[in-house]
Amino acid sequence: MTHSFLLHVHSVSSQLCDEIAQVRRKVQRRGIGHAVFLDETLKREGDVDSYSLFLPGEPPYIETSATTKYAARYDMIAACTGKEALLPSIYAPSERGAGITTAILVQFIDNLLAQQLRALDRYPLLLYLDRASIHNEEKIMEALHDRGCGDVIEVVKLPAASAKRVSPLDNSLFNLWRQRVLQKGPLSKKNIRQRMSDAWNTITGADLLAQYRNCGLMRGQDPYFDCPDPTAHQHGN
């Protein structure tokens, strides 16, 4: 066991595992089609894949228009259930200022998300969010209901520091999406928005099912399956 893993084990409390298990049981009871996860992510102009293959005689580099952390950032708000990836909204720097705000999120719900959730015709729905400051439960519920989406009956905040273990978006779907965004080469101002959208649209039901399973959200899964220290935590005893 490495030193870093030991630190990770001791940084995860029994209480956190119990809180994560509670969220998992909640999803399992309703079913993954009723669990809507929402989160934000981004790509930058100039991003390239972490590795590339070059033919003999080709220069071992990729030309790109921007390479630093100060490159233009494009933000995406995306949501999914365990059965479908919902249409995202992508924002250029001029459209979102310093970053995604509660007001921008509410606008996304008003313009796009509420209509998509109504179209599912799947009652009840629960909306799962991490604890980012922009995720204001009251304003989100108000926006959904103002647009006639009464299918969402609850906004559930994930336990602090748990998204990597319990959110299909944070866990792997966004990683899968990032890989697909970069499959056709570096991102430029001309192509970044379309490539981000196209890559999200390739997410399949099988992709979703795999990530909901990886997060322990399927019925019958042990809600403590990934506890890093079951001997010390003694869950269920």
Buried (B, 14 or more C-beta within 10 A) or exposed (E): EEEEEEEEEEEBEBEBBBBBBEBBBBBBEBBBBBBBBBBBBBBBBBBBBEEEEEEEEEEEEEEBEBBEEEBBBBBBBBBBBBBBBBBBBBBBBEEBEEEBEBEBBBBBBBEBBBBBBBEBEBEEBBBBBBEBEBBBEEBBBEBBEEBEBEBBBEBBBBBEEBBEBBBBBBBBBBEBBBEBBBEEBBBBBEBBBEBBBBBBEEBEEEBBBBBBBBBBBBEEBEBBEBBBBBEEBEEEE
